[in-house]
Amino acid sequence: MEITVATQADLEDCQAIYAHHVLNGTGTFEEIPPSLEELNRRYTAVTAAGWGWLVASDASGVLGFGYYAQYRNRSAYRFAAEDSVYVRETIRGQGVGKAIVSALLDHATATGFTQMLAIIGDSENTGSIGLHASLGFTHVGIMRKVGYKFDRWLDVVTMQKALK
């Protein structure tokens, strides 16, 4: 497996991976998968700002992707980033997500961020919570019943890691 900076050529695979998570999971609160054009717009916004969008791949293609962006667009948040990571369903639990987040942490540190936040959809998302905890993120809060998907209320777990 190799982790590299994503290119536009990777976005079709990223869109397919993300669409699966939108339609089948609670890690994202989107309910309709974004089009390839919309994902391209998001990718362009992230990369044009100098933030990171990475892919993990091997001979079979893109295994997963992740990116980070400034947590919120107000200037006082300029040192706080938020990560997102999605892995191909057939290889979840094999360390791909952890490798991507680890690389995102290095990239974000190099670009001047001092904090990384993980805003995790669904308090039952033990995979993402455990992945972030294994990389030194600490649990800082839960927002109860702020999302509604698949006919149930969902919490949001916030985790944080100091980068410097």
Stockholm file with secondary structure:
# STOCKHOLM 1.0

chainA/1-164         MEITVATQADLEDCQAIYAHHVLNGTGTFEEIPPSLEELNRRYTAVTAAGWGWLVASDASGVLGFGYYAQYRNRSAYRFAAEDSVYVRETIRGQGVGKAIVSALLDHATATGFTQMLAIIGDSENTGSIGLHASLGFTHVGIMRKVGYKFDRWLDVVTMQKALK
#=GR chainA/1-164 SS CEEEECCGGGHHHHHHHHHHHHHHCSSSCCSSCCCHHHHHHHHHHHHHTTCCEEEEEETTEEEEEEEEEESSSSGGGTTEEEEEEEECGGGTTSSHHHHHHHHHHHHHHHTTCCEEEEEEECTTCHHHHHHHHHTTCEEEEEEEEEEEETTEEEEEEEEEEECC
#=GC SS_cons         CEEEECCGGGHHHHHHHHHHHHHHCSSSCCSSCCCHHHHHHHHHHHHHTTCCEEEEEETTEEEEEEEEEESSSSGGGTTEEEEEEEECGGGTTSSHHHHHHHHHHHHHHHTTCCEEEEEEECTTCHHHHHHHHHTTCEEEEEEEEEEEETTEEEEEEEEEEECC
//
